Amino acid sequence: MADKLSIQILRRADLKTPGVYDRFDDPDQLAVPHPPKMRALLENPLAGGDDEPAQLIGLSGNRVIGRMDLIPSEITVGSNAPSRIFWGSHLIVPEPFRNTLMGVMLIMKAAGLGVAAGAFGPSQAALPVYQKLKWVDLPLTRHLLIVRSRPVVRRYVKNAVAAAALTAVADTALAVWRLAINGWRAMRARGLRIEPLQAAPAEWDAHFSARTELVRIHRSARFINWQLSNQFIDEPRSRNSLFNIRDHHGETVGYFLNKVRFHETASHRGFKDVLLGSLQDWMIFNPARLDMKTILLLSLGDLFSQGVNAVDFCTSDPTLRTTLKLIGFRQLGALNLLYKPQRGDSLADVQYHNLSKWWIRPGDGDNFFI
């Protein structure tokens, strides 16, 4: 007789309790978050009390066969007060147990916790499950820019001598191209300067509270600072960079937040040892002095200087299409925003099934840490 399937809810108090995972049979070591992720979960400034759900553990009998972490945040719809949303993070069910439908059970449990549930950028294996369960799906188009050729050449050219020669030629051409992009950035950003910051200043909160989009994901200085000071895994090649943008009068006109992540294997195409950069968050405080195209070019300048192999940028802003093509970005899949509102929730209204009504950035959910 097959073991009974169940889901154990661990709350924030449980995560603070030594030995809490000892009750489970976990030979695959699925349940316990890496220490830096555990720290991030506990330090989240938007977390609630100790009885708030923090993790879902899928069990077959007492054996761990699945897991989903929960990242609490806030979402504001129209003029309503902010409400809770739990972002699913690290949904995992190993291949031998996927025929148990534990993945479906975990997603349904997350949607039944009494608040809106979201997932941002789930894996290609998990995405169809969310879609079949009728979660609202709002895809941001993913754009990819090759900056240095080595991972691509190594993937497709197996002869080491030929790969080295082709990499040298391609990287010379790409270096010339980067100089051209840098020149374009210098012209477009004339009169502006960027200032690296160790932390977001509290005065930015006035700009965040003045947003007018119909659906607004929480943003605050303390939230950005939580992102800056945490990772999900210890990886010295991964970095976060926050920049203030000032005009020639010294006025802050906006900001942007970059991330760089090292991936031993990037995407299902099997590219190896990729240093991937991405523009994750931004805001324009003074539209008369700053626009999105300039922020994108300023972001690329920082990412180029960090030696990334590629840059990905996720947006569905139609005004950026031509700029992205001119820079050299190519469309490659999507970053899917999925959510499941509670019955009677404002988000259940079909008018919000339109990404143009949302304030959403690639760094929301748990995507910033991935």
Protein Blocks (a to p, Z undefined) as FASTA:
>chain_A
ZZddddddddfklmmpghklmmpccfkommlccfklmmmmmmomkbccfklcfbdcddeh
jacfbdcddddddddehjbccddddddehiacdfklmmnommmmmmmmmmmnopacddeh
iafklmmmmmmnopacdddddddddfbfklmmmmmmmblklmmmmmmmmmmmmmmmmmmm
mmmmmmmmgoiacdddfbdcfklmmmmmmpcbfbdcdddfklmmmmmmpcfbdcfkbccd
ddddddfkopafbdcdddddddfbgcjkopahiacdddfbdcdfblmlocfklmmmmmmm
mmmmnopabdcdddfbfklmmmmmmnopacehjadddddddehiaklpmklmcfklpccd
fkgcjllmZZ
